[in-house]
Amino acid sequence: MTINVLMPVFATPVEWVQEAVKSIIAQSYDEHNFIIVDDNNPRGALTDYLYSLTEVCHCINIVRTKENKGIAAALNYGLQFCHGDLIVRMDADDIARPDLLKRHNEFFTAHPDRHICGVQIHLFNEITEWFSNHPSEITRARAFAMPGHWFVNHPGIAFRMNTINKIGGYGATPSNLAEDYALWVKFLCSGYSIYNQQEVLMDYRVHPKSFSFAPDRKSPEWHAFLKQQKDLLNEQRN
């Protein structure tokens, strides 16, 4: 099974990108392509590093957007360069554990009827650490009934390429917010369940620019959009 690792990069510290890249190159599963989207970064140390990577590993393909339109647009652009069976999401400030791709290959080989699968993550910063604990299966009804919106992690998630293409990729969201939750709603409203492996397979770096963990920067527009998305789940159920 050919796996595409899709990672957008914009204004991320070079040392974090280096850790992320090394964690993919060191995967125990070799049959993968690594598509890195340079989201129109200013020329400098970061882009110099990115474009040096093609000499390091033949599996790496660097593609550059013409303008920066946010993460959803960057991911949709990168999808055009993915070829194979699976797409696995990677963020430029996170670290994949060595068996991430291997476990996804095993999961989707064992379950040909399943289309989307996340993993548990280890969240860390300089002060503390903690772990996600998402249920093994999320249905449309369960997602609507849950009090919150965090039931699967964007970093490390995998989906079949024909499935993401079928639903039209990532959608546009207000101010490029919550593109991941909007995608989960698209999957669920299209009749798919979302699964979660119970093994921790990703180290997620929490820092001041981690939007998901910066409640003071979440606008009323963001909260309204999440409510609207959850209402879509209810409309589908009715």
N, C-alpha and C positions, 0 to 999 in steps of 0.2 A: 504494500500500500504506500503510495507516494503522498507525503505530507508537506504542505506549504506552511512555513512559519511566516506570518505577516506582522511586521513591526514598523509603525510610523515613528519618525523622529523629528522633534522640533524643539530647539533651544534647551536641550537636555545637557547637563554637564558631561563632558567627554568621558570622564572616569566611570560614570554610571553606565553610559552606552557601552563602554569597553567590557564591563562586567556582564551586561546583558548579552552581548554578542558572544563572548567566550562561553557563556552557559549554553548557548545553542550549538556552537561548534563542537562542544564536548558531549553532546547527547549520545546516549548508548544506542539509539536507533539512527542508522545512517541514511536511510532512504528519504531524504528531505531536501527541499529547496528553501532558501532563506531570502524572502523578499523584504528589503528595507526601503521604506518610503522616506526620502529626504523631502520633507514638507516645506520646500522653498526656504531652507535655512540660509542666513547670510553666509557668504564665503568666509572661511576662517578655519580654526583648529578643528571644529566639529566636522565640517564637510571634508576637510583634508583627511581626517581619520576614516570617514565613511567610504570615500572613494579609494582608499588604500586597501579596503577589505577584499576587493575582488582578486587581489594578488595573494591573499591569505588562504581563501577557500573557494573552490570552484562552484560550490553550492550557493554562493551569495550573489544576489542581483540587486543593484542599487538603482532605484528609479526616482526621478525628481518631479514634483508637481510644478506647474507653471506659476501658481500663486498659492498662498496659504489661505485655505478656506475652512480650517478646522479639522478635527480628527476624523469625523464621519466622511468628509470628502476625501481625505487622504487615504482612508481605508478602502473606500470604493474605488479610488484610482489604483491602489495596490492590488485589488481583486482581479483587475484585468491581466495581471502578470502571473497569476496563479494557475498552475496546470497540474492536475492529478486528482486525488480522491478526497483529501481532507485539508482544511485550513485551521491552523492553530494560531491564536492571537498571542502576541508578545508585546510588552511595553518596554520602552527604552530605558526605564529606570528600575526594572525588576530583574530577578535572577531565576532562571528556570532550573529546577533540580534535574539531575542527569537522566532520570527515567521518564520525564514528561511525555516525550513523543512515543516512547516504547509503550507506555500505559495506554495512550490513546489508540495506538495501533491495535493493541490487544482488545480494548473495549469495543471498537467499531468492527473488528473482525468477528468477535463473539456475538455481536448484536447488530446484524445487518439491517434490522428494521428501525434502528434508532439513529437520530440525525444530529443532535446537539448534546454536548457533554462538557460540563465544567469540572474543575478540580478544587480541592480545598487549598487555601493559601496560608502561609505564615507571614503575618504582618509585623514589621519591625521598624524601629527607629533607634536613636541613640539612648533613649531612656527605658523603653520597655518593648515587649513583644506579646502577641496574642495570635489566635488561630480562628479561621472561619469554621463554621459547623453547619453547612447547608444540607438539607434533606437530599436523599438519593434520587427523588423524582419530583418534578414540579409540573403539574397540569395547569390548564387555564383556570379551572375552578379554585385550585389551591393557591395559585398566585393572587387571585382576587381576594381570597379570604385572609391572606396573611396581613398582619398589621403594618408591615413595612414593605420595602421594595427590593431589599437585598437578599436574594435567594440563589444567586449564582455569581461567580466572579468573572469579570471580563478578561483579566490576564489569565492565560493558560487555557481558556475555553477552546473547544474544537467543534467544528461543524462540517458536514459534508458539503463539498463544493457545489454539487448540483442543487442542494437545498438552499444555500444562501443566494445562488443565482435565481432560483425559482421565485423567491420572495422579493427580489429586486435589491438586495444588499441593504446597507445602512440607509436610513431615511434622514431627511433634514430635520433638525430640531431647533427651537429658539436659542439663539446665541450659542449654538453648538453644544447645548447642555444635554446630559443624560442620553447620549447616543446609544449607550449600551442597553439601558432599560427599554428604550424605544425598539431596539432590535429584538429583545426578549419578547415584548408584546407582539411584534410582527410574527415571530415564530409561533407563539401560543395561539394567536388569533387565526393562524393558517392551519391549525390542527395538530401541531407538533407538541410533544412533551419535551421538557428539558431535564437532562439527567446530571447528576453530580457524582463523580468518583469520590470516595471517602478518604483517599490518600492525599497527604499534603505534597504538592508537586511544584509549588511556586513560592518564592520568597518575594513579598510585596513590600517595597520601600515606602514608608509613610514619611512625608516631608511637608514643609509649609505650602508647596504648590500642589499637593495631593488634593484635588478638589473634593473628592468623595469624603474626606475627613477634615473639611474646613467649613463647618456649618455657618460661620459668620459671613462667608462669601456666597452663600446660596440665596438668591434673590426670590422675591415672591413669584416672579415669572417661572423660576425653576420648580417651585412647589406646585404651582398651578399646572405646569406641564405634566408632572408626575401624576397628579390627580386625574388629568384628562386621559392619560395613557391607561391608568387603572380602570377608569370608567369604560374604556374600550373593551377591556376584558369582560366586564359585566354585560355590556351590550351583546357581545358574542354569545354569552351564556344564555341570554334571553332570546 
